[in-house]
Amino acid sequence: MSVRDLIPWGRSNGNQVPSVLRDGDRDPFLSLHREVNRLFDDVFRGFGSNLPSLVGASAFSGGWPSVEVSDGEKEIKVTAEVPGLEEKDIEVLLDDGVLTLRGEKRSETEDKDRRFSERFYGRFERRIPLGYEVKDDQVDARFKNGVLTVTLPKSEKAQSQVKRIAIKS
């Protein structure tokens, strides 16, 4: 086996295991070899492609924080889970029908007695298009126990535009 065989993206050229070993499923080493190759393929698939990989989203990657948007008759409520952050670490902006949630956390710890230091830095930004005209001056944001709740009252115009559609069978 050459080093090229270990590179996951180099195996897609159609090279197969020699036919002498191809009775495959009964050979535990060959089965293990295939499973390890599949594992590496799954992990490295995330680099430079939109295909899913085994590497999940880290705390400060694009999908964080978890956000829930609920659309009521008179208001839109956005709830974001931001554990570990404080009110001063979060910024809420509303511009042209888009709600932006930003956060940044820095932490430094130094212990000279034990001769170590730790640093942590992370930031996020989530943009949520609202789809309705809201009353900018009545937007309310509250933060409690790591949960940010933003309430955006809909304008009268947005409330009157809602139309129920009958479903026919």
Biotite code that builds the C-alpha atoms (Angstrom):
import biotite.structure as struc

atoms = struc.array([
    struc.Atom([0.000, 0.000, 0.000], chain_id="A", res_id=1, res_name="MET", atom_name="CA", element="C"),
    struc.Atom([1.387, 3.392, -0.929], chain_id="A", res_id=2, res_name="SER", atom_name="CA", element="C"),
    struc.Atom([0.902, 6.646, 0.941], chain_id="A", res_id=3, res_name="VAL", atom_name="CA", element="C"),
    struc.Atom([-1.497, 7.793, -1.809], chain_id="A", res_id=4, res_name="ARG", atom_name="CA", element="C"),
    struc.Atom([-3.921, 5.056, -0.779], chain_id="A", res_id=5, res_name="ASP", atom_name="CA", element="C"),
    struc.Atom([-4.231, 6.705, 2.640], chain_id="A", res_id=6, res_name="LEU", atom_name="CA", element="C"),
    struc.Atom([-5.478, 10.007, 1.205], chain_id="A", res_id=7, res_name="ILE", atom_name="CA", element="C"),
    struc.Atom([-9.299, 9.778, 1.150], chain_id="A", res_id=8, res_name="PRO", atom_name="CA", element="C"),
    struc.Atom([-9.823, 11.985, -1.904], chain_id="A", res_id=9, res_name="TRP", atom_name="CA", element="C"),
    struc.Atom([-7.261, 9.959, -3.875], chain_id="A", res_id=10, res_name="GLY", atom_name="CA", element="C"),
    struc.Atom([-9.239, 6.721, -3.690], chain_id="A", res_id=11, res_name="ARG", atom_name="CA", element="C"),
    struc.Atom([-12.150, 7.864, -5.839], chain_id="A", res_id=12, res_name="SER", atom_name="CA", element="C"),
    struc.Atom([-10.286, 6.973, -9.048], chain_id="A", res_id=13, res_name="ASN", atom_name="CA", element="C"),
    struc.Atom([-11.829, 3.488, -9.177], chain_id="A", res_id=14, res_name="GLY", atom_name="CA", element="C"),
    struc.Atom([-8.949, 1.510, -7.667], chain_id="A", res_id=15, res_name="ASN", atom_name="CA", element="C"),
    struc.Atom([-10.428, -1.536, -5.968], chain_id="A", res_id=16, res_name="GLN", atom_name="CA", element="C"),
    struc.Atom([-8.980, -4.150, -3.672], chain_id="A", res_id=17, res_name="VAL", atom_name="CA", element="C"),
    struc.Atom([-7.312, -6.930, -5.715], chain_id="A", res_id=18, res_name="PRO", atom_name="CA", element="C"),
    struc.Atom([-9.706, -9.731, -6.640], chain_id="A", res_id=19, res_name="SER", atom_name="CA", element="C"),
    struc.Atom([-7.755, -12.280, -4.574], chain_id="A", res_id=20, res_name="VAL", atom_name="CA", element="C"),
    struc.Atom([-8.949, -10.460, -1.437], chain_id="A", res_id=21, res_name="LEU", atom_name="CA", element="C"),
    struc.Atom([-12.366, -9.550, -2.759], chain_id="A", res_id=22, res_name="ARG", atom_name="CA", element="C"),
    struc.Atom([-14.353, -12.196, -0.913], chain_id="A", res_id=23, res_name="ASP", atom_name="CA", element="C"),
    struc.Atom([-14.234, -9.317, 1.542], chain_id="A", res_id=24, res_name="GLY", atom_name="CA", element="C"),
    struc.Atom([-16.942, -9.663, 4.128], chain_id="A", res_id=25, res_name="ASP", atom_name="CA", element="C"),
    struc.Atom([-15.462, -12.844, 5.568], chain_id="A", res_id=26, res_name="ARG", atom_name="CA", element="C"),
    struc.Atom([-12.016, -11.293, 6.012], chain_id="A", res_id=27, res_name="ASP", atom_name="CA", element="C"),
    struc.Atom([-12.112, -9.230, 9.241], chain_id="A", res_id=28, res_name="PRO", atom_name="CA", element="C"),
    struc.Atom([-8.989, -7.240, 8.358], chain_id="A", res_id=29, res_name="PHE", atom_name="CA", element="C"),
    struc.Atom([-10.356, -6.217, 4.981], chain_id="A", res_id=30, res_name="LEU", atom_name="CA", element="C"),
    struc.Atom([-13.665, -5.294, 6.581], chain_id="A", res_id=31, res_name="SER", atom_name="CA", element="C"),
    struc.Atom([-11.814, -3.192, 9.175], chain_id="A", res_id=32, res_name="LEU", atom_name="CA", element="C"),
    struc.Atom([-9.773, -1.566, 6.390], chain_id="A", res_id=33, res_name="HIS", atom_name="CA", element="C"),
    struc.Atom([-12.959, -0.590, 4.523], chain_id="A", res_id=34, res_name="ARG", atom_name="CA", element="C"),
    struc.Atom([-14.601, 0.783, 7.656], chain_id="A", res_id=35, res_name="GLU", atom_name="CA", element="C"),
    struc.Atom([-11.550, 2.910, 8.504], chain_id="A", res_id=36, res_name="VAL", atom_name="CA", element="C"),
    struc.Atom([-11.462, 4.218, 4.923], chain_id="A", res_id=37, res_name="ASN", atom_name="CA", element="C"),
    struc.Atom([-15.172, 5.045, 5.103], chain_id="A", res_id=38, res_name="ARG", atom_name="CA", element="C"),
    struc.Atom([-14.637, 6.828, 8.416], chain_id="A", res_id=39, res_name="LEU", atom_name="CA", element="C"),
    struc.Atom([-11.816, 8.968, 6.995], chain_id="A", res_id=40, res_name="PHE", atom_name="CA", element="C"),
    struc.Atom([-13.869, 9.695, 3.878], chain_id="A", res_id=41, res_name="ASP", atom_name="CA", element="C"),
    struc.Atom([-16.776, 10.893, 6.026], chain_id="A", res_id=42, res_name="ASP", atom_name="CA", element="C"),
    struc.Atom([-14.566, 13.092, 8.186], chain_id="A", res_id=43, res_name="VAL", atom_name="CA", element="C"),
    struc.Atom([-12.650, 14.722, 5.333], chain_id="A", res_id=44, res_name="PHE", atom_name="CA", element="C"),
    struc.Atom([-15.736, 15.144, 3.145], chain_id="A", res_id=45, res_name="ARG", atom_name="CA", element="C"),
    struc.Atom([-16.510, 18.340, 5.084], chain_id="A", res_id=46, res_name="GLY", atom_name="CA", element="C"),
    struc.Atom([-13.390, 20.095, 3.762], chain_id="A", res_id=47, res_name="PHE", atom_name="CA", element="C"),
    struc.Atom([-14.283, 22.103, 0.674], chain_id="A", res_id=48, res_name="GLY", atom_name="CA", element="C"),
    struc.Atom([-17.710, 20.616, 0.068], chain_id="A", res_id=49, res_name="SER", atom_name="CA", element="C"),
    struc.Atom([-21.262, 21.049, 1.224], chain_id="A", res_id=50, res_name="ASN", atom_name="CA", element="C"),
    struc.Atom([-21.729, 17.368, 1.976], chain_id="A", res_id=51, res_name="LEU", atom_name="CA", element="C"),
    struc.Atom([-22.329, 16.424, 5.597], chain_id="A", res_id=52, res_name="PRO", atom_name="CA", element="C"),
    struc.Atom([-19.441, 15.133, 7.648], chain_id="A", res_id=53, res_name="SER", atom_name="CA", element="C"),
    struc.Atom([-19.022, 13.515, 11.038], chain_id="A", res_id=54, res_name="LEU", atom_name="CA", element="C"),
    struc.Atom([-17.482, 16.700, 12.382], chain_id="A", res_id=55, res_name="VAL", atom_name="CA", element="C"),
    struc.Atom([-20.363, 18.583, 13.997], chain_id="A", res_id=56, res_name="GLY", atom_name="CA", element="C"),
    struc.Atom([-20.773, 22.316, 14.367], chain_id="A", res_id=57, res_name="ALA", atom_name="CA", element="C"),
    struc.Atom([-18.569, 23.739, 17.064], chain_id="A", res_id=58, res_name="SER", atom_name="CA", element="C"),
    struc.Atom([-19.914, 26.174, 19.597], chain_id="A", res_id=59, res_name="ALA", atom_name="CA", element="C"),
    struc.Atom([-19.032, 29.259, 17.591], chain_id="A", res_id=60, res_name="PHE", atom_name="CA", element="C"),
    struc.Atom([-19.546, 28.039, 14.038], chain_id="A", res_id=61, res_name="SER", atom_name="CA", element="C"),
    struc.Atom([-22.325, 29.089, 11.669], chain_id="A", res_id=62, res_name="GLY", atom_name="CA", element="C"),
    struc.Atom([-25.172, 27.171, 13.327], chain_id="A", res_id=63, res_name="GLY", atom_name="CA", element="C"),
    struc.Atom([-24.702, 28.560, 16.804], chain_id="A", res_id=64, res_name="TRP", atom_name="CA", element="C"),
    struc.Atom([-26.624, 29.738, 18.746], chain_id="A", res_id=65, res_name="PRO", atom_name="CA", element="C"),
    struc.Atom([-29.730, 27.602, 18.422], chain_id="A", res_id=66, res_name="SER", atom_name="CA", element="C"),
    struc.Atom([-32.563, 29.923, 17.443], chain_id="A", res_id=67, res_name="VAL", atom_name="CA", element="C"),
    struc.Atom([-36.317, 29.376, 17.503], chain_id="A", res_id=68, res_name="GLU", atom_name="CA", element="C"),
    struc.Atom([-38.600, 31.762, 15.624], chain_id="A", res_id=69, res_name="VAL", atom_name="CA", element="C"),
    struc.Atom([-42.324, 31.706, 16.388], chain_id="A", res_id=70, res_name="SER", atom_name="CA", element="C"),
    struc.Atom([-44.777, 33.693, 14.289], chain_id="A", res_id=71, res_name="ASP", atom_name="CA", element="C"),
    struc.Atom([-47.961, 34.723, 16.096], chain_id="A", res_id=72, res_name="GLY", atom_name="CA", element="C"),
    struc.Atom([-50.854, 36.848, 14.868], chain_id="A", res_id=73, res_name="GLU", atom_name="CA", element="C"),
    struc.Atom([-49.571, 40.047, 16.469], chain_id="A", res_id=74, res_name="LYS", atom_name="CA", element="C"),
    struc.Atom([-45.880, 39.422, 17.063], chain_id="A", res_id=75, res_name="GLU", atom_name="CA", element="C"),
    struc.Atom([-42.785, 37.501, 16.094], chain_id="A", res_id=76, res_name="ILE", atom_name="CA", element="C"),
    struc.Atom([-40.811, 35.978, 18.944], chain_id="A", res_id=77, res_name="LYS", atom_name="CA", element="C"),
    struc.Atom([-37.165, 34.966, 18.508], chain_id="A", res_id=78, res_name="VAL", atom_name="CA", element="C"),
    struc.Atom([-35.537, 32.866, 21.216], chain_id="A", res_id=79, res_name="THR", atom_name="CA", element="C"),
    struc.Atom([-31.800, 32.125, 21.188], chain_id="A", res_id=80, res_name="ALA", atom_name="CA", element="C"),
    struc.Atom([-29.948, 29.829, 23.561], chain_id="A", res_id=81, res_name="GLU", atom_name="CA", element="C"),
    struc.Atom([-26.603, 31.409, 24.462], chain_id="A", res_id=82, res_name="VAL", atom_name="CA", element="C"),
    struc.Atom([-25.279, 29.562, 27.523], chain_id="A", res_id=83, res_name="PRO", atom_name="CA", element="C"),
    struc.Atom([-22.114, 30.925, 29.062], chain_id="A", res_id=84, res_name="GLY", atom_name="CA", element="C"),
    struc.Atom([-22.654, 34.441, 27.744], chain_id="A", res_id=85, res_name="LEU", atom_name="CA", element="C"),
    struc.Atom([-23.805, 37.461, 29.694], chain_id="A", res_id=86, res_name="GLU", atom_name="CA", element="C"),
    struc.Atom([-26.044, 40.341, 28.663], chain_id="A", res_id=87, res_name="GLU", atom_name="CA", element="C"),
    struc.Atom([-23.007, 42.566, 28.004], chain_id="A", res_id=88, res_name="LYS", atom_name="CA", element="C"),
    struc.Atom([-21.620, 39.995, 25.521], chain_id="A", res_id=89, res_name="ASP", atom_name="CA", element="C"),
    struc.Atom([-24.671, 40.156, 23.205], chain_id="A", res_id=90, res_name="ILE", atom_name="CA", element="C"),
    struc.Atom([-25.825, 42.766, 20.682], chain_id="A", res_id=91, res_name="GLU", atom_name="CA", element="C"),
    struc.Atom([-29.265, 42.827, 19.017], chain_id="A", res_id=92, res_name="VAL", atom_name="CA", element="C"),
    struc.Atom([-29.798, 44.881, 15.838], chain_id="A", res_id=93, res_name="LEU", atom_name="CA", element="C"),
    struc.Atom([-32.812, 45.410, 13.570], chain_id="A", res_id=94, res_name="LEU", atom_name="CA", element="C"),
    struc.Atom([-32.225, 46.792, 10.092], chain_id="A", res_id=95, res_name="ASP", atom_name="CA", element="C"),
    struc.Atom([-34.442, 46.643, 7.005], chain_id="A", res_id=96, res_name="ASP", atom_name="CA", element="C"),
    struc.Atom([-36.513, 43.666, 8.153], chain_id="A", res_id=97, res_name="GLY", atom_name="CA", element="C"),
    struc.Atom([-33.516, 41.612, 9.311], chain_id="A", res_id=98, res_name="VAL", atom_name="CA", element="C"),
    struc.Atom([-32.855, 40.834, 12.970], chain_id="A", res_id=99, res_name="LEU", atom_name="CA", element="C"),
    struc.Atom([-29.147, 40.399, 13.742], chain_id="A", res_id=100, res_name="THR", atom_name="CA", element="C"),
    struc.Atom([-27.888, 38.672, 16.872], chain_id="A", res_id=101, res_name="LEU", atom_name="CA", element="C"),
    struc.Atom([-24.182, 39.106, 17.636], chain_id="A", res_id=102, res_name="ARG", atom_name="CA", element="C"),
    struc.Atom([-22.112, 37.883, 20.506], chain_id="A", res_id=103, res_name="GLY", atom_name="CA", element="C"),
    struc.Atom([-18.517, 37.750, 21.563], chain_id="A", res_id=104, res_name="GLU", atom_name="CA", element="C"),
    struc.Atom([-16.858, 36.068, 24.516], chain_id="A", res_id=105, res_name="LYS", atom_name="CA", element="C"),
    struc.Atom([-13.277, 36.432, 25.673], chain_id="A", res_id=106, res_name="ARG", atom_name="CA", element="C"),
    struc.Atom([-11.787, 34.673, 28.630], chain_id="A", res_id=107, res_name="SER", atom_name="CA", element="C"),
    struc.Atom([-8.251, 34.603, 29.969], chain_id="A", res_id=108, res_name="GLU", atom_name="CA", element="C"),
    struc.Atom([-7.014, 32.710, 32.991], chain_id="A", res_id=109, res_name="THR", atom_name="CA", element="C"),
    struc.Atom([-3.491, 32.766, 34.323], chain_id="A", res_id=110, res_name="GLU", atom_name="CA", element="C"),
    struc.Atom([-2.201, 30.905, 37.344], chain_id="A", res_id=111, res_name="ASP", atom_name="CA", element="C"),
    struc.Atom([1.432, 31.736, 38.060], chain_id="A", res_id=112, res_name="LYS", atom_name="CA", element="C"),
    struc.Atom([1.634, 29.223, 40.920], chain_id="A", res_id=113, res_name="ASP", atom_name="CA", element="C"),
    struc.Atom([0.768, 26.347, 38.602], chain_id="A", res_id=114, res_name="ARG", atom_name="CA", element="C"),
    struc.Atom([2.506, 27.952, 35.589], chain_id="A", res_id=115, res_name="ARG", atom_name="CA", element="C"),
    struc.Atom([-0.296, 27.833, 33.072], chain_id="A", res_id=116, res_name="PHE", atom_name="CA", element="C"),
    struc.Atom([-2.615, 30.176, 31.259], chain_id="A", res_id=117, res_name="SER", atom_name="CA", element="C"),
    struc.Atom([-5.756, 29.626, 29.200], chain_id="A", res_id=118, res_name="GLU", atom_name="CA", element="C"),
    struc.Atom([-7.335, 31.838, 26.583], chain_id="A", res_id=119, res_name="ARG", atom_name="CA", element="C"),
    struc.Atom([-10.671, 31.449, 24.894], chain_id="A", res_id=120, res_name="PHE", atom_name="CA", element="C"),
    struc.Atom([-12.237, 33.607, 22.222], chain_id="A", res_id=121, res_name="TYR", atom_name="CA", element="C"),
    struc.Atom([-15.405, 33.069, 20.247], chain_id="A", res_id=122, res_name="GLY", atom_name="CA", element="C"),
    struc.Atom([-17.937, 35.128, 18.371], chain_id="A", res_id=123, res_name="ARG", atom_name="CA", element="C"),
    struc.Atom([-21.122, 34.533, 16.445], chain_id="A", res_id=124, res_name="PHE", atom_name="CA", element="C"),
    struc.Atom([-23.526, 36.425, 14.230], chain_id="A", res_id=125, res_name="GLU", atom_name="CA", element="C"),
    struc.Atom([-26.957, 35.196, 13.165], chain_id="A", res_id=126, res_name="ARG", atom_name="CA", element="C"),
    struc.Atom([-29.126, 37.122, 10.695], chain_id="A", res_id=127, res_name="ARG", atom_name="CA", element="C"),
    struc.Atom([-32.825, 36.322, 10.679], chain_id="A", res_id=128, res_name="ILE", atom_name="CA", element="C"),
    struc.Atom([-35.033, 37.770, 7.916], chain_id="A", res_id=129, res_name="PRO", atom_name="CA", element="C"),
    struc.Atom([-38.396, 38.551, 9.496], chain_id="A", res_id=130, res_name="LEU", atom_name="CA", element="C"),
    struc.Atom([-40.662, 38.644, 6.442], chain_id="A", res_id=131, res_name="GLY", atom_name="CA", element="C"),
    struc.Atom([-43.004, 41.180, 8.071], chain_id="A", res_id=132, res_name="TYR", atom_name="CA", element="C"),
    struc.Atom([-42.956, 44.870, 8.823], chain_id="A", res_id=133, res_name="GLU", atom_name="CA", element="C"),
    struc.Atom([-42.500, 45.340, 12.577], chain_id="A", res_id=134, res_name="VAL", atom_name="CA", element="C"),
    struc.Atom([-42.910, 48.255, 14.970], chain_id="A", res_id=135, res_name="LYS", atom_name="CA", element="C"),
    struc.Atom([-39.242, 49.190, 15.438], chain_id="A", res_id=136, res_name="ASP", atom_name="CA", element="C"),
    struc.Atom([-39.883, 51.369, 18.489], chain_id="A", res_id=137, res_name="ASP", atom_name="CA", element="C"),
    struc.Atom([-41.668, 48.577, 20.407], chain_id="A", res_id=138, res_name="GLN", atom_name="CA", element="C"),
    struc.Atom([-39.134, 45.768, 19.978], chain_id="A", res_id=139, res_name="VAL", atom_name="CA", element="C"),
    struc.Atom([-38.288, 44.180, 23.335], chain_id="A", res_id=140, res_name="ASP", atom_name="CA", element="C"),
    struc.Atom([-35.192, 42.083, 24.130], chain_id="A", res_id=141, res_name="ALA", atom_name="CA", element="C"),
    struc.Atom([-34.778, 40.195, 27.406], chain_id="A", res_id=142, res_name="ARG", atom_name="CA", element="C"),
    struc.Atom([-31.964, 37.989, 28.661], chain_id="A", res_id=143, res_name="PHE", atom_name="CA", element="C"),
    struc.Atom([-32.341, 35.481, 31.490], chain_id="A", res_id=144, res_name="LYS", atom_name="CA", element="C"),
    struc.Atom([-30.418, 32.318, 32.419], chain_id="A", res_id=145, res_name="ASN", atom_name="CA", element="C"),
    struc.Atom([-28.587, 32.055, 29.085], chain_id="A", res_id=146, res_name="GLY", atom_name="CA", element="C"),
    struc.Atom([-31.719, 32.557, 26.968], chain_id="A", res_id=147, res_name="VAL", atom_name="CA", element="C"),
    struc.Atom([-32.233, 35.673, 24.849], chain_id="A", res_id=148, res_name="LEU", atom_name="CA", element="C"),
    struc.Atom([-35.848, 36.439, 23.892], chain_id="A", res_id=149, res_name="THR", atom_name="CA", element="C"),
    struc.Atom([-36.638, 39.160, 21.352], chain_id="A", res_id=150, res_name="VAL", atom_name="CA", element="C"),
    struc.Atom([-40.292, 40.129, 20.850], chain_id="A", res_id=151, res_name="THR", atom_name="CA", element="C"),
    struc.Atom([-41.090, 42.048, 17.665], chain_id="A", res_id=152, res_name="LEU", atom_name="CA", element="C"),
    struc.Atom([-44.674, 43.371, 17.402], chain_id="A", res_id=153, res_name="PRO", atom_name="CA", element="C"),
    struc.Atom([-46.019, 43.283, 13.841], chain_id="A", res_id=154, res_name="LYS", atom_name="CA", element="C"),
    struc.Atom([-47.272, 46.511, 12.303], chain_id="A", res_id=155, res_name="SER", atom_name="CA", element="C"),
    struc.Atom([-51.001, 46.862, 11.618], chain_id="A", res_id=156, res_name="GLU", atom_name="CA", element="C"),
    struc.Atom([-50.248, 46.569, 7.914], chain_id="A", res_id=157, res_name="LYS", atom_name="CA", element="C"),
    struc.Atom([-48.448, 43.246, 8.423], chain_id="A", res_id=158, res_name="ALA", atom_name="CA", element="C"),
    struc.Atom([-51.289, 41.919, 10.602], chain_id="A", res_id=159, res_name="GLN", atom_name="CA", element="C"),
    struc.Atom([-53.929, 42.809, 8.007], chain_id="A", res_id=160, res_name="SER", atom_name="CA", element="C"),
    struc.Atom([-51.974, 41.133, 5.175], chain_id="A", res_id=161, res_name="GLN", atom_name="CA", element="C"),
    struc.Atom([-52.366, 37.671, 6.685], chain_id="A", res_id=162, res_name="VAL", atom_name="CA", element="C"),
    struc.Atom([-54.899, 35.695, 4.689], chain_id="A", res_id=163, res_name="LYS", atom_name="CA", element="C"),
    struc.Atom([-56.118, 32.202, 5.473], chain_id="A", res_id=164, res_name="ARG", atom_name="CA", element="C"),
    struc.Atom([-56.189, 29.805, 2.542], chain_id="A", res_id=165, res_name="ILE", atom_name="CA", element="C"),
    struc.Atom([-58.785, 27.026, 2.500], chain_id="A", res_id=166, res_name="ALA", atom_name="CA", element="C"),
    struc.Atom([-57.424, 23.537, 1.931], chain_id="A", res_id=167, res_name="ILE", atom_name="CA", element="C"),
    struc.Atom([-59.424, 21.385, -0.472], chain_id="A", res_id=168, res_name="LYS", atom_name="CA", element="C"),
    struc.Atom([-59.357, 17.618, -0.647], chain_id="A", res_id=169, res_name="SER", atom_name="CA", element="C"),
])
